[in-house]
Amino acid sequence: MSSSELLNGFFSFLNAHAEYAVLRNWEGLPDHCESRDIDIVLHKKDYWEMRAELFGLVEMAGWEVITYLRSDRLITWVVASREGIMQWDFFFDTSVFGICLLSTDELLAGARVLDGPVPIRIVSDRIAFLDKYLYDRAVGAAYPEKYAAVRAALEGDETVIAKVRECFGAASLVACDKASSRKMLLHAFCRSPFANFARFLRFEAWRLRNYLCSDTGFTVGFTGPDGSGKTTVIDLVRESLGKVFAKAHTLNHFRPTLFGNISDVAHSAGLKKEVDANYSDPHRGGKTGIVSSFLRLCYYTTDYLLGWWVAVKSKTRITWLVFFDRYYTDIICDSRRTRIYLPIGFLYAWGRIFVPALDYNILLTASADAILARKKELTREDIDAINTRIDYLMDKAGVEEVTARGQYVKVVNEGTPREAADAILGVIYAAQHDKNRKRIL
């Protein structure tokens, strides 16, 4: 089903089951979404009553929920298929740190209807302005200059001024612009201190829970021999997710890189006189012994462990995506590149114990003939050795591995890069949908 058909069905469903209004980004609806997300205001009880049917609607349309985030004031679904990707944000109020600025009823007051084959309810211009203005001032941000015309039209509106005075104690928008955000938040808090304190505790509880326990985003690593087409396929996967995640994803190379390259660190410490900076030849180094290999492994493992909490977990908890062009799997599959020459069984067991697992480990490869036809950076023996280790990982990845340590996916890239990217997205979408079914229902 196309995105247009899904959106028409979505709003027909909302019209029949809930009191709602689109807060922002309603242009083009219900035929298409011109923005990265659709902000929908509705009562929390309505969401919980209709979520199962809404999830079924997505499934019947042939789409999948690939990301789900729940916080104190909103719930986010990112839905995707080969037809596209879109984000639905279900808002229950306008609040900052749990302190309520606009309730659901206030947000829905005065909503108007856009007529059409499928009518769309949208919030009033006054409420749309207040939602943005009050939130920005509460967090210490200026109201965007690009909306200056909207502000000018409502600056003298008595209802707007009354709400700003009620929330922040400011007599006008100009006075509110100059006021301290801390003083304004304190004024808003004191309007209903006991209720707002309870809401603040709930906000902090959800923030802590999402940081420690939630992976609403996901991680994807790509490993394979040079010439397997990783760069092109990674670019296509990222492009497919771009409408929603264009500014909400990161791409790392091999590791989080909290620490520099081993050779650079050793040179800085005076342990090495010269650094070979010919990074265009990743297999230039000679074979290392067991001790040197193990020290390298410990160095990289420290980076994986600390970097996970600093550079990965801090993002995936809030629906970001984190990609790795090579990850720990590269240490297992391509020992010449990493210069870690240790038994494959030991490396696999070490990774299971000490290295944080990615959600999806894409093992991208092709036959030696196909790779040599693209690039001649590796010998046939090198390619066959890497492919043998890829098969080893796939053999080890049983049911326990898929559910507890991330999913291993072997993709043979001997067709077009688009076909490989679509195969990868299909696996990720289906697995994410299964995870989010449990979270939502």
Stockholm file with secondary structure:
# STOCKHOLM 1.0

chainA/1-441         MSSSELLNGFFSFLNAHAEYAVLRNWEGLPDHCESRDIDIVLHKKDYWEMRAELFGLVEMAGWEVITYLRSDRLITWVVASREGIMQWDFFFDTSVFGICLLSTDELLAGARVLDGPVPIRIVSDRIAFLDKYLYDRAVGAAYPEKYAAVRAALEGDETVIAKVRECFGAASLVACDKASSRKMLLHAFCRSPFANFARFLRFEAWRLRNYLCSDTGFTVGFTGPDGSGKTTVIDLVRESLGKVFAKAHTLNHFRPTLFGNISDVAHSAGLKKEVDANYSDPHRGGKTGIVSSFLRLCYYTTDYLLGWWVAVKSKTRITWLVFFDRYYTDIICDSRRTRIYLPIGFLYAWGRIFVPALDYNILLTASADAILARKKELTREDIDAINTRIDYLMDKAGVEEVTARGQYVKVVNEGTPREAADAILGVIYAAQHDKNRKRIL
#=GR chainA/1-441 SS CCHHHHHHHHHHHHHHHCCEEEEECCTTTTTCCCSSEEEEEECHHHHHHHHHHHHHHHHHTTCEEEEEEECSSEEEEEEEETTEEEEEEEECCEEETTEEEECHHHHHTTCEEECSSSCEEECCHHHHHHHHHHHHHHTTCCCCGGGHHHHHHHTTCHHHHHHHHHHHCCSSHHHHHHSCHHHHHHHHHHTSHHHHHHHHHHHHHHHHHHHHTCCCSEEEEEECCTTSCHHHHHHHHHHHTHHHHTTSEEEEESSCCSSCCHHHHHHHTTSCSCCCCCTTCTTCSCCCCHHHHHHHHHHHHHHHHHHIIIIIHHHHTTTCEEEEESCHHHHHHCHHHHTCCCCHHHHHHHHHHHSCCCSEEEEEECCHHHHHHHCCSSCHHHHHHHHHHHHHHHHHCCHHHHHHSCEEEEEECCSCHHHHHHHHHHHHHHHHHHHHHHHHC
#=GC SS_cons         CCHHHHHHHHHHHHHHHCCEEEEECCTTTTTCCCSSEEEEEECHHHHHHHHHHHHHHHHHTTCEEEEEEECSSEEEEEEEETTEEEEEEEECCEEETTEEEECHHHHHTTCEEECSSSCEEECCHHHHHHHHHHHHHHTTCCCCGGGHHHHHHHTTCHHHHHHHHHHHCCSSHHHHHHSCHHHHHHHHHHTSHHHHHHHHHHHHHHHHHHHHTCCCSEEEEEECCTTSCHHHHHHHHHHHTHHHHTTSEEEEESSCCSSCCHHHHHHHTTSCSCCCCCTTCTTCSCCCCHHHHHHHHHHHHHHHHHHIIIIIHHHHTTTCEEEEESCHHHHHHCHHHHTCCCCHHHHHHHHHHHSCCCSEEEEEECCHHHHHHHCCSSCHHHHHHHHHHHHHHHHHCCHHHHHHSCEEEEEECCSCHHHHHHHHHHHHHHHHHHHHHHHHC
//
